[in-house]
Amino acid sequence: MTEFTLSDLERIVATRAKAAAEDSWTAKLVAGGQRKAAKKLGEEAVETVIAALTNDRENLIDESADLLYHLMVVLNIAAVPLQDVMSELASRTGQSGLQEKANRQNP
Ligand SMILES: N=c1c2ncn([C@@H]3O[C@H](COP(=O)(O)OP(=O)(O)OP(=O)(O)O)[C@@H](O)[C@H]3O)c2ncn1[C@@H]1O[C@H](COP(=O)(O)O)[C@@H](O)[C@H]1O
């Protein structure tokens, strides 16, 4: 199987967001607005946490997929390109998270 990336998922979400709400979960979520989509994202985050804490590997993979998909929907509604998130992550490379935290606390 060829590698599937978050960029592929972003493209699928952008396409399906324009479908009829009765034919597509993505379109239904988008039509429901950011409040509902963000709530769904929060639920998936909690389910991911529970899977992690119960050492349920299969469920962790499943819930992580739900989480990433719903994040892509929330970013789509907010008109935030995935590349903006990746650029933010890229700008953080080369500095330890611990160093960044220390700089924030002692500017
Ligand atoms: N990756 C996903 C994806 N992951 C999860 N989901 C849907 O997210 C929904 C929520 O799942 P949950 O089980 O958490 O929620 P639920 O139990 O069904 O609902 P509640 O009980 O919480 O109300 C389900 O309908 C899942 O099918 C997804 N729906 C779509 N995609 C991708 O989007 C594409 C287009 O899908 P449609 O927009 O539906 O055409 C698909 O081919 C996939 O690539």
The ligand as a Tripos MOL2 file, in Angstrom:
@<TRIPOS>MOLECULE
LIG
   44    47     1     0     0
SMALL
NO_CHARGES

@<TRIPOS>ATOM
      1 N1        -11.3030    9.1700    8.1210 N.2       1 LIG1
      2 C1        -12.5150    9.3450    8.1710 C.ar      1 LIG1
      3 C2        -13.2550    9.1050    9.3790 C.ar      1 LIG1
      4 N2        -12.8630    8.6930   10.6110 N.ar      1 LIG1
      5 C3        -14.0030    8.6430   11.3520 C.ar      1 LIG1
      6 N3        -15.0590    8.9990   10.6220 N.ar      1 LIG1
      7 C4        -16.4830    9.0220   11.0040 C.3       1 LIG1
      8 O1        -16.6470    9.7600   12.1610 O.3       1 LIG1
      9 C5        -17.9210    9.4270   12.6940 C.3       1 LIG1
     10 C6        -17.8710    9.5310   14.2060 C.3       1 LIG1
     11 O2        -17.4710    8.3380   14.7280 O.3       1 LIG1
     12 P1        -17.8160    7.8930   16.2030 P.3       1 LIG1
     13 O3        -17.8980    6.4160   16.2130 O.co2     1 LIG1
     14 O4        -16.8680    8.5050   17.1500 O.co2     1 LIG1
     15 O5        -19.2060    8.5350   16.4680 O.3       1 LIG1
     16 P2        -20.5700    7.8070   16.3510 P.3       1 LIG1
     17 O6        -20.6520    6.7830   17.4140 O.co2     1 LIG1
     18 O7        -20.7940    7.2970   14.9560 O.co2     1 LIG1
     19 O8        -21.5150    9.0080   16.6280 O.3       1 LIG1
     20 P3        -21.9960    9.4670   18.0620 P.3       1 LIG1
     21 O9        -22.5840    8.2640   18.7330 O.co2     1 LIG1
     22 O10       -20.7920   10.0280   18.7690 O.co2     1 LIG1
     23 O11       -23.0030   10.5120   17.7390 O.co2     1 LIG1
     24 C7        -18.2920    8.0500   12.1610 C.3       1 LIG1
     25 O12       -19.3910    8.1850   11.2790 O.3       1 LIG1
     26 C8        -17.0350    7.6510   11.3970 C.3       1 LIG1
     27 O13       -17.3220    6.8980   10.2200 O.3       1 LIG1
     28 C9        -14.6250    9.3160    9.3930 C.ar      1 LIG1
     29 N4        -15.3060    9.7620    8.2930 N.ar      1 LIG1
     30 C10       -14.6020    9.9840    7.1570 C.ar      1 LIG1
     31 N5        -13.2390    9.7960    7.0590 N.ar      1 LIG1
     32 C11       -12.5370   10.0640    5.7920 C.3       1 LIG1
     33 O14       -13.3000   10.9420    5.0070 O.3       1 LIG1
     34 C12       -13.6430   10.3210    3.7570 C.3       1 LIG1
     35 C13       -14.9700   10.8360    3.2780 C.3       1 LIG1
     36 O15       -16.0010   10.4200    4.1630 O.3       1 LIG1
     37 P4        -17.4580   11.0410    3.9910 P.3       1 LIG1
     38 O16       -17.3240   12.4890    4.2300 O.co2     1 LIG1
     39 O17       -18.3420   10.3720    5.0060 O.co2     1 LIG1
     40 O18       -17.8690   10.7210    2.6030 O.co2     1 LIG1
     41 C14       -13.5980    8.8260    4.0340 C.3       1 LIG1
     42 O19       -13.4290    8.0760    2.8780 O.3       1 LIG1
     43 C15       -12.3710    8.7790    4.9460 C.3       1 LIG1
     44 O20       -11.1940    8.8810    4.1770 O.3       1 LIG1
@<TRIPOS>BOND
     1     1     2 2
     2     2     3 ar
     3     2    31 ar
     4     3     4 ar
     5     3    28 ar
     6     4     5 ar
     7     5     6 ar
     8     6     7 1
     9     6    28 ar
    10     7     8 1
    11     7    26 1
    12     8     9 1
    13     9    10 1
    14     9    24 1
    15    10    11 1
    16    11    12 1
    17    12    13 2
    18    12    14 1
    19    12    15 1
    20    15    16 1
    21    16    17 2
    22    16    18 1
    23    16    19 1
    24    19    20 1
    25    20    21 2
    26    20    22 1
    27    20    23 1
    28    24    25 1
    29    24    26 1
    30    26    27 1
    31    28    29 ar
    32    29    30 ar
    33    30    31 ar
    34    31    32 1
    35    32    33 1
    36    32    43 1
    37    33    34 1
    38    34    35 1
    39    34    41 1
    40    35    36 1
    41    36    37 1
    42    37    38 2
    43    37    39 1
    44    37    40 1
    45    41    42 1
    46    41    43 1
    47    43    44 1
@<TRIPOS>SUBSTRUCTURE
     1 LIG1         1 GROUP 0 **** ****
